[in-house]
């Protein structure tokens, strides 16, 4: 071992790797390897050979390093894989020149196995690349969603914010936002909300999620959503972490939508109110006209002309009433405010009543009007009798209207009769003008009167079938039409009714003729500010044998009540000063024995609801039919 080798010995001992000593011409002078297996040939083989001789083309990488080393004098190094690619090993060769005065310069090449190091490095590089990618994505995500992240250390009192929060806050990144100046971004109300949430999170260890209004550094208002979760350490909240998102756009859209919804609701409410007022305004005089026509009709006239005039008067006003009812029903169906009001009813009697009303009309046209039903139909079903009557009225009315000769048949058929329910088929057929196929859908449209050449236009609003269809739907059913021009039409629908306990023997007076037995004697007070309506009601009651006292306002009514004991008070709802609601309440509080009947032209469900809430169950609608008034008084006086 020469001197040099001896000098290098401790260094070699410290290394696992290979050391080569080379001449400037890249000839190997010495080889040291602690682990000989690291050399692919015995060490002696290398001595005296040049790098290209030993390493072949692979040696070029060493030659370049040696050239660079000689030309610059600077240390050189290169990283290269094992010749044997299957080994997946990596080395680093470092070249250093050692000048000597006595002999030519020597080059020391230290070769180190860096496989493990390189793998670690590669992994690190891969990780940091991935991290960067995730960061970039997060950043873009945050940017697009206008969202930033924040973290607050409760011990260090340190607040960390991502750059997006600075952007949302429109503040310079140089001005650090900390816990003290952060709350400046909120007004008092929002600050309280935020601090409360934070305090709650701190004590309860729960996440929070708030929508707050933020005032940016440039004094602009923004809506933000701020959410946070507590991170625990040693059973204490150590850190809060969360997001802050700019939701101004979403919030503004939401507010706009709410505003639009409120406006739409307001318009709908206004429409209903207007309709209600209109209906009330029209019904009040109608009550007078219809009432007087009814009263006149109950008188005996010597002059036939007068009887005819009265009939016309009654017919026209009833027609007008029908139209108002149609419009109101349509509004209720369209605004989905209509609900079924089912009560135990005898279906056959109900239909029979409707049928009987049309007998005179059919007679005027020489038509045979027939009502057939099977005997299986249960005696008592839960039925919204008003709605079923409306449907039948519309269909039977049309059938007679559009038939010039032949017959109109009303048929009820039991389809299913089960323990708790019965399914009934309703069929109204005629031998009239019929409806061509292409118009079958059209006639159910609102305001649609079909102009049929074969027939002169009949009077009507064109609302009937539209309402009928809506009402049948209310019963979860569909109306079907089969029709042929000049042969006739059939409208049919099937309704499932719930069965109920059998009814008491018929309570209602079925007769439409005005041969009312006198009512039992009782004390009655009528209160109405409209003189004609006061007259109509009192005269009609006079026909029933009742002599009522009259008051044209609530205050006079109270005077009456103080003087005498009344069994029943008939109260108009809309009166100037003290209205019907107040008077009714006064009577309930001071004269609990006295029964109150509300006499109103207001048909809104809301009114019914309010009266029900007050415990008022008797309502007489204006305009009223004599038999309706009679029936109601029988009910109020509990006369069976
Ligand atoms: P209207 O108030 O005009 O009777 P409807 O909605 O009840 O309104 O009916 C719409 C149209 O359908 C009528 O104008 C008529 O042309 C047609 N129509 C309804 N029922 C019959 C029927 N039984 N026979 C022939 N045409 C009918």
Boltz pocket constraint, residues with backbone or C-beta under 6 A from the ligand:
constraints:
  - pocket:
      binder: B
      contacts: [[A, 394], [A, 395], [A, 398], [A, 399], [A, 400], [A, 402], [A, 430], [A, 432], [A, 433], [A, 434], [A, 435], [A, 443], [A, 445], [A, 448], [A, 449], [A, 450], [A, 451], [A, 452], [A, 458], [A, 459], [A, 460], [A, 461], [A, 462], [A, 463], [A, 464], [A, 465], [A, 466], [A, 489]]
      max_distance: 6.0
